[in-house]
Amino acid sequence: MAIQKGIIQLSGKLVDLIFYQRKNKTVVRRVKKDGTLYKRSEGSIQSGKDFGETSKNARYIRKAFAPLVEKYADDDIVNRLNIKLIDVFKTIPIENRGSKKLVDGDISLLKGFEFNRHTCLDRLYYSPPMVTIKPDGKLSLRLTEGEMDSLFAKNKKFPNVCLNLMVFGFDLNGDDYEIFRVNELRLPLDEVFAGGNITDLQTNQTGERVLLIALGVHYSNGSSRSHDRKKYACQIINAFHLKDGVIVPFVAASIEEKPKKDDEEDTGLDWEIG
């Protein structure tokens, strides 16, 4: 089934296509030569459900990081984030097709996702924050101190570099979520940076949750910022699956090898040692 868009709206049958109205939209379906509609296979229906689930999670993440999306994202972020969520869902066993949930996938694959495909964060910021999660759910972040040339890429036109950080945590089995937005940090590029800390940020870690941390970097002269797409970046720098405050490592489902039958012979060659 497809939805027709455009100025000219059709209705009725055209060759092997049928146009009809559904919820104030013109819907298109294809018919066979005998006049019957093509039916989607059960596998196609199940895959469609899983794709809907991936799109829902991608939309959820974009909405939570809306301030960073508005400031740093390129025009293809919707498609790219959907693809990244599809990669996560591909780690879920095929037996779950049609009912896949984010909780069963490798959530750590979201780490490193770039909001701006034209520039990776590590091209501008060489030493991203160190993150510590305590069992009680308290989150600490540490910005490395040092000479600015060793921490950030130079920019002759703009004397300041600006950091924007957000934290998004949500329940994998419910609707609870929390968003923390850290005030922008502006640093002169011609000074030594003494380092910075965010200590004991209390997050809710009850049950199974996702914790995403995103960091954006751009350059500024005080009154305006650089809009050169190669001079700003934003990345999901951490992606954790937590259970009661403890990181849950992803374990891929093992594929059991079928035992050989008695009449099956191993015809492979062996090495001769010596």
Secondary structure as GFF3:
##gff-version 3
##sequence-region A 1 274
A	DSSP	beta_strand	2	4	.	.	.	ID=ss1
A	DSSP	beta_strand	12	14	.	.	.	ID=ss2
A	DSSP	beta_strand	17	22	.	.	.	ID=ss3
A	DSSP	beta_strand	25	30	.	.	.	ID=ss4
A	DSSP	alpha_helix	42	64	.	.	.	ID=ss5
A	DSSP	alpha_helix	66	72	.	.	.	ID=ss6
A	DSSP	alpha_helix	77	90	.	.	.	ID=ss7
A	DSSP	three_ten_helix	94	96	.	.	.	ID=ss8
A	DSSP	three_ten_helix	102	104	.	.	.	ID=ss9
A	DSSP	three_ten_helix	107	110	.	.	.	ID=ss10
A	DSSP	three_ten_helix	121	123	.	.	.	ID=ss11
A	DSSP	beta_strand	130	133	.	.	.	ID=ss12
A	DSSP	beta_strand	138	143	.	.	.	ID=ss13
A	DSSP	beta_strand	146	147	.	.	.	ID=ss14
A	DSSP	alpha_helix	148	151	.	.	.	ID=ss15
A	DSSP	beta_strand	160	171	.	.	.	ID=ss16
A	DSSP	beta_strand	177	188	.	.	.	ID=ss17
A	DSSP	beta_strand	192	193	.	.	.	ID=ss18
A	DSSP	beta_strand	196	202	.	.	.	ID=ss19
A	DSSP	beta_strand	208	220	.	.	.	ID=ss20
A	DSSP	beta_strand	233	243	.	.	.	ID=ss21
A	DSSP	beta_strand	246	247	.	.	.	ID=ss22
###
